[in-house]
Amino acid sequence: MHLSKKSTLIFFLLLFFSLNCSTTKEQKAISPAKLLREAKRFSKEKDPDKAKNSIQLIMEDFPDSKERITGLMMLADIHYNEDEFEESKFHYQKFTELYPAHKHVDRAHFYRAMSNFQLTDLASRDLTPVNSALEGFRNFLTDFPSSKYKKNAKKRINQCLDILAQNIFEIGKFYFRAGSYQSAIIRLKSLMVEYPTHLHVAEAEFLLAESYFHEQNYNEARTRYKKVLQNYPRTEFAKQARLKLRKIRKL
């Protein structure tokens, strides 16, 4: 009876050590380098979820490995390519904080700003993402003036400015159509001062003149109509401005 109990105990002890050794061997067999290779293969095979899982194992089980650095940038890239821009922004930001002196840190800064840019919704009134992107690209040019992403960053800055200008223009146009001419004047004047080269600046100048006209401020309206004629003589707005100037003379 005692022998049977003893044999059972020995059996379970041997089983426990066998399983423990097996687990240890499996852990040793899965190196960070192997996990990174797997992640790259999964990414190439268009299987982002498996790629993310492999990188996550590197992050959790091998936090001090060199593969963690490559893996973190790769994880951010996977999220970016999957249009998961909040997640990509988070991981690029994390990279810049953990490895500020890394040779590719400029890339992380650039794509963090790009993540904000991609979050911009042109139909939304929330300009937080585009303002964050603009700030990010400007800081990028200051911090990395020789980066290979410099040209692209300048291009994105211009796009951000166009979005902001277009937003002001659309708001001014809305107020004009609604008959809120004082509000329209404020927005359109702001556009002319802040974004004088905007695509619709000729129309904005004309609407500004029209707003003054409706407010019966004929002196200011006359000045603005003349600016339309001087600065944009070949536009349809110049023809309308000429007609309005004739009308003002008769008042």
C-alpha positions as CSV (number, residue, x, y, z in Angstrom):
1,M,0.0,0.0,0.0
2,H,2.8,2.4,1.0
3,L,4.8,1.3,-2.0
4,S,1.9,2.1,-4.4
5,K,1.6,5.6,-3.0
6,K,5.3,6.2,-3.2
7,S,5.4,5.0,-6.8
8,T,2.5,7.4,-7.7
9,L,4.3,10.3,-6.1
10,I,7.5,9.5,-8.0
11,F,5.5,9.3,-11.2
12,F,4.0,12.7,-10.8
13,L,7.3,14.3,-9.8
14,L,9.0,12.8,-12.9
15,L,6.1,14.1,-15.1
16,F,6.4,17.6,-13.6
17,F,10.1,17.8,-14.2
18,S,9.7,16.4,-17.7
19,L,7.1,19.1,-18.6
20,N,9.2,21.8,-17.0
21,C,12.3,20.8,-18.9
22,S,10.2,20.7,-22.1
23,T,8.9,24.2,-21.6
24,T,12.4,25.5,-20.9
25,K,13.7,23.9,-24.1
26,E,10.8,25.5,-26.1
27,Q,11.6,28.9,-24.6
28,K,15.2,28.6,-25.5
29,A,14.3,27.5,-29.0
30,I,12.3,30.6,-29.6
31,S,14.9,33.4,-29.8
32,P,14.1,37.0,-30.5
33,A,15.9,36.8,-33.8
34,K,13.7,33.9,-34.8
35,L,10.6,35.8,-33.8
36,L,11.7,38.8,-35.8
37,R,12.2,36.7,-38.8
38,E,8.8,35.2,-38.4
39,A,7.3,38.7,-38.1
40,K,9.0,39.8,-41.3
41,R,7.7,36.7,-43.1
42,F,4.2,37.2,-41.8
43,S,4.3,40.8,-42.9
44,K,5.5,39.9,-46.4
45,E,2.7,37.3,-46.6
46,K,0.1,40.0,-45.7
47,D,-0.7,38.5,-42.4
48,P,-0.4,41.5,-40.1
49,D,-2.0,39.9,-37.0
50,K,0.5,37.1,-36.9
51,A,3.3,39.6,-37.4
52,K,2.0,41.7,-34.6
53,N,1.8,38.6,-32.3
54,S,5.5,37.7,-33.0
55,I,6.6,41.2,-32.3
56,Q,4.6,41.3,-29.1
57,L,6.4,38.2,-27.9
58,I,9.7,40.0,-28.5
59,M,8.5,43.0,-26.5
60,E,7.3,40.9,-23.6
61,D,9.9,38.1,-23.4
62,F,13.0,39.8,-24.7
63,P,12.7,43.5,-23.6
64,D,16.5,44.0,-23.6
65,S,17.2,42.5,-27.0
66,K,18.4,44.4,-30.1
67,E,15.5,42.8,-32.0
68,R,13.1,44.8,-29.8
69,I,14.3,48.1,-31.4
70,T,13.7,46.8,-34.9
71,G,10.4,45.2,-33.8
72,L,9.0,48.4,-32.4
73,M,9.6,50.3,-35.6
74,M,8.2,47.4,-37.6
75,L,5.1,47.2,-35.3
76,A,4.4,50.9,-35.9
77,D,4.9,50.4,-39.7
78,I,2.4,47.5,-39.7
79,H,-0.3,49.6,-38.0
80,Y,0.4,52.4,-40.4
81,N,0.1,50.2,-43.4
82,E,-3.2,48.8,-42.0
83,D,-4.6,52.4,-41.7
84,E,-4.5,52.1,-37.9
85,F,-3.1,55.5,-37.4
86,E,-3.8,56.0,-33.7
87,E,-1.9,52.8,-33.0
88,S,1.0,53.7,-35.4
89,K,1.3,57.2,-33.8
90,F,1.5,55.6,-30.4
91,H,4.3,53.2,-31.4
92,Y,6.3,55.8,-33.4
93,Q,6.1,58.1,-30.4
94,K,7.3,55.3,-28.1
95,F,10.3,54.7,-30.4
96,T,11.3,58.3,-30.2
97,E,11.1,58.3,-26.4
98,L,13.0,55.0,-25.9
99,Y,15.6,55.5,-28.6
100,P,16.1,59.2,-29.1
101,A,19.7,58.7,-30.4
102,H,18.9,55.9,-32.9
103,K,20.1,56.4,-36.4
104,H,16.5,56.0,-37.7
105,V,14.8,58.1,-35.1
106,D,14.1,60.8,-37.8
107,R,11.9,58.2,-39.6
108,A,9.9,57.6,-36.4
109,H,9.3,61.4,-36.0
110,F,8.3,61.8,-39.6
111,Y,5.8,59.0,-39.6
112,R,4.4,60.0,-36.2
113,A,3.5,63.3,-37.9
114,M,2.2,61.4,-40.9
115,S,0.0,59.4,-38.7
116,N,-1.6,62.6,-37.5
117,F,-1.9,63.8,-41.0
118,Q,-3.7,60.6,-42.1
119,L,-6.1,61.1,-39.2
120,T,-7.3,64.3,-40.8
121,D,-10.9,64.2,-41.8
122,L,-11.7,66.9,-44.4
123,A,-15.4,66.6,-43.6
124,S,-14.9,67.2,-39.9
125,R,-14.6,70.5,-38.1
126,D,-12.0,69.0,-35.7
127,L,-8.7,70.4,-36.9
128,T,-6.7,68.8,-34.0
129,P,-5.0,66.1,-36.2
130,V,-4.0,68.5,-38.9
131,N,-2.7,71.1,-36.4
132,S,-0.7,68.3,-34.6
133,A,0.6,67.1,-38.0
134,L,1.7,70.7,-38.9
135,E,3.5,71.1,-35.6
136,G,5.1,67.7,-36.0
137,F,6.4,68.4,-39.5
138,R,7.7,71.8,-38.5
139,N,9.5,70.4,-35.5
140,F,10.9,67.6,-37.7
141,L,12.5,70.1,-40.1
142,T,14.0,72.0,-37.2
143,D,15.4,68.8,-35.5
144,F,16.4,66.9,-38.7
145,P,17.3,69.5,-41.4
146,S,19.4,67.0,-43.3
147,S,16.9,64.1,-43.2
148,K,16.0,62.3,-46.4
149,Y,12.3,63.0,-45.4
150,K,12.9,66.7,-45.5
151,K,11.4,67.3,-49.0
152,N,8.3,65.2,-48.1
153,A,7.9,67.0,-44.8
154,K,7.8,70.4,-46.6
155,K,5.2,69.1,-49.0
156,R,3.0,67.9,-46.1
157,I,3.4,71.3,-44.4
158,N,1.9,73.0,-47.5
159,Q,-0.9,70.4,-47.6
160,C,-1.7,71.1,-43.9
161,L,-1.8,74.8,-44.6
162,D,-4.1,74.3,-47.5
163,I,-6.5,72.3,-45.3
164,L,-6.5,75.0,-42.7
165,A,-7.0,77.7,-45.3
166,Q,-9.8,75.8,-47.0
167,N,-11.5,75.4,-43.6
168,I,-11.5,79.1,-43.0
169,F,-12.7,79.8,-46.5
170,E,-15.6,77.3,-46.3
171,I,-16.7,78.8,-42.9
172,G,-16.6,82.3,-44.4
173,K,-18.5,81.2,-47.4
174,F,-21.1,79.5,-45.2
175,Y,-21.6,82.7,-43.2
176,F,-21.9,84.7,-46.4
177,R,-24.6,82.4,-47.8
178,A,-26.4,82.6,-44.4
179,G,-26.5,86.4,-44.6
180,S,-24.2,86.7,-41.5
181,Y,-22.0,89.2,-43.3
182,Q,-20.0,90.5,-40.3
183,S,-19.0,86.9,-39.4
184,A,-18.1,86.3,-43.1
185,I,-15.9,89.4,-43.1
186,I,-14.0,88.2,-40.1
187,R,-13.3,84.8,-41.6
188,L,-12.5,86.1,-45.1
189,K,-10.2,88.8,-43.8
190,S,-8.4,86.2,-41.7
191,L,-7.9,84.0,-44.8
192,M,-6.5,86.9,-46.8
193,V,-4.0,87.8,-44.1
194,E,-2.9,84.2,-43.1
195,Y,-3.1,82.5,-46.4
196,P,-2.7,85.1,-49.2
197,T,-1.8,82.4,-51.8
198,H,-4.7,80.1,-51.2
199,L,-6.3,78.5,-54.2
200,H,-9.6,80.4,-53.8
201,V,-8.2,83.7,-52.7
202,A,-9.8,85.5,-55.7
203,E,-13.3,84.3,-54.7
204,A,-12.6,85.1,-51.1
205,E,-11.6,88.7,-52.0
206,F,-14.8,89.0,-54.0
207,L,-17.0,87.6,-51.3
208,L,-15.4,90.0,-48.8
209,A,-16.3,92.9,-51.1
210,E,-19.8,91.5,-51.4
211,S,-20.1,91.2,-47.6
212,Y,-19.2,94.9,-47.2
213,F,-21.6,95.8,-50.0
214,H,-24.5,94.0,-48.2
215,E,-23.5,95.8,-44.9
216,Q,-23.8,99.1,-46.9
217,N,-20.1,99.8,-46.2
218,Y,-19.7,101.1,-49.8
219,N,-16.3,102.7,-49.3
220,E,-14.7,99.4,-48.1
221,A,-16.7,97.4,-50.7
222,R,-15.3,99.7,-53.5
223,T,-11.8,99.2,-52.2
224,R,-12.2,95.4,-52.3
225,Y,-13.9,95.3,-55.7
226,K,-10.9,97.3,-57.1
227,K,-8.5,94.8,-55.6
228,V,-10.3,92.0,-57.4
229,L,-9.9,93.9,-60.7
230,Q,-6.2,94.6,-60.0
231,N,-5.1,91.3,-58.7
232,Y,-7.4,88.9,-60.5
233,P,-8.4,90.6,-63.8
234,R,-8.9,87.4,-65.8
235,T,-11.3,85.7,-63.4
236,E,-15.1,85.6,-63.5
237,F,-15.1,87.6,-60.2
238,A,-13.4,90.6,-62.0
239,K,-16.4,90.9,-64.3
240,Q,-18.8,90.8,-61.4
241,A,-16.7,93.3,-59.5
242,R,-16.8,95.8,-62.4
243,L,-20.6,95.6,-62.5
244,K,-20.8,96.2,-58.8
245,L,-18.5,99.2,-59.0
246,R,-20.8,100.7,-61.6
247,K,-23.7,100.1,-59.2
248,I,-22.0,101.8,-56.3
249,R,-21.4,104.9,-58.5
250,K,-25.1,105.3,-59.0
251,L,-25.9,105.1,-55.3
